[in-house]
Amino acid sequence: MTFKIATTTAIRDKIFHRNSSSSSNGDATAMNGHTNGNTANMPLAGKVALITGASKGIGRATAVHLASQGASIVVNYSSDANAAEEVVGQIGRERAFAVKADAGSVKGVEDLVKQTVSRFGKIDILVPNAGILPMKDIETTTEADFDQCMTLNVKGPYFLVQKAIPFMPAGARIVLVSTTLCAASTVTPNYLLYLTSKGAIEQMTRVLAKQLGSKQIAVNAVAPGPTATELFMKGKPEQVIKTISSFSPQNRLGRPEEIAEVIAHLGVTSWMSGQIVRVNGGMA
Ligand SMILES: NC(=O)c1ccc[n+]([C@@H]2O[C@H](COP(=O)([O-])OP(=O)(O)OC[C@H]3O[C@@H](n4cnc5c(N)ncnc54)[C@H](OP(=O)(O)O)[C@@H]3O)[C@@H](O)[C@H]2O)c1
């Protein structure tokens, strides 16, 4: 892998105009998710969140944020056990555990749901977040590219929801993950394959909200703008990152924690369903 986390952190800090030691909100609990086991008076005490791709980026920030509100967390990942264990350690093992599972396979999501229910008994907040970003236009996309992208970005969330529903009580929430680029006019042709997959997520959000409303389960999606994560930074020269940052009126990338705040809100909101919420600093 060519991606270097140290380099990326330095670039990200430059783009955010901040020191790498500073937090987005200065709140220690929100930063590390650890509540020392004392969750009794927290808003998400007793709630269980299952997040795919929770070892890094937006998924990780969401895991930590929801944990800081008192939720128990299932940290799914596919290959990097150390990163997942770091998140679990940060939250505390009494309320978090890591599950290695391919979030793009039916067997993987079934296993994930089984392990969640076996440990915590139910799922209150489901965040099918794991995704890949292939840069492919109509001429360069192979069948293998198409299948890989659709498998993780569409099939995985689709069947995760199907397997999770029997264990989601009334009042549970599903937060899917799209992208602001579905609505941006600045999109370039090499986003075709990725946006084809995220378009499907937006339609799933609308239609699932209709079916699951009868079970008192709300379904919404967050649609982040460019956000400083491994997925976004990988392979992009600093100049390209600066250019993309300039698409936002605030001239910077989003932070994973800023997306997590909105996912957390969608994880509890009571009367909002079938909506796509763009989180991008005003870009689109
Ligand atoms: N970053 C952005 O600018 C941006 C903008 C809009 C939307 N999004 C969306 O936000 C979501 C998260 O993106 P991110 O930027 O946070 O990504 P990221 O930093 O690259 O993190 C990806 C996470 O997904 C996991 N993962 C990858 N393949 C998996 C698989 N087959 N099964 C289970 N887990 C898997 C990774 O774990 P391992 O390392 O162990 O594989 C990692 O935890 C994606 O759906 C993406 O499309 C991102």
The ligand as an ORCA input file, in Angstrom:
! r2SCAN-3c Opt
* xyz 0 1
  N     -13.900      9.938      2.772
  C     -14.706     10.594      1.953
  O     -14.359     11.629      1.378
  C     -16.107     10.087      1.748
  C     -17.035     10.951      1.135
  C     -18.334     10.483      0.920
  C     -18.696      9.214      1.310
  N     -17.765      8.401      1.899
  C     -18.222      7.052      2.278
  O     -17.969      6.847      3.655
  C     -17.774      5.462      3.904
  C     -16.515      5.279      4.729
  O     -15.428      5.810      4.007
  P     -14.040      6.232      4.709
  O     -13.528      7.357      3.900
  O     -14.228      6.406      6.167
  O     -13.186      4.917      4.399
  P     -11.783      4.411      5.007
  O     -11.133      5.437      5.843
  O     -11.017      3.849      3.848
  O     -12.225      3.195      5.947
  C     -12.786      2.068      5.360
  C     -13.206      1.101      6.450
  O     -13.921      0.039      5.811
  C     -13.307     -1.194      6.151
  N     -13.515     -2.116      5.054
  C     -13.038     -2.060      3.791
  N     -13.464     -3.115      3.076
  C     -14.252     -3.844      3.912
  C     -14.993     -5.044      3.782
  N     -15.029     -5.732      2.627
  N     -15.670     -5.514      4.864
  C     -15.652     -4.853      6.054
  N     -14.969     -3.705      6.235
  C     -14.279     -3.214      5.171
  C     -11.862     -0.870      6.447
  O     -11.288     -1.875      7.272
  P      -9.908     -2.625      6.836
  O      -8.866     -1.551      6.751
  O      -9.675     -3.642      7.886
  O     -10.204     -3.209      5.480
  C     -12.037      0.460      7.176
  O     -12.419      0.247      8.515
  C     -17.737      4.776      2.531
  O     -18.993      4.198      2.263
  C     -17.481      5.933      1.573
  O     -17.976      5.706      0.283
  C     -16.488      8.813      2.131
*
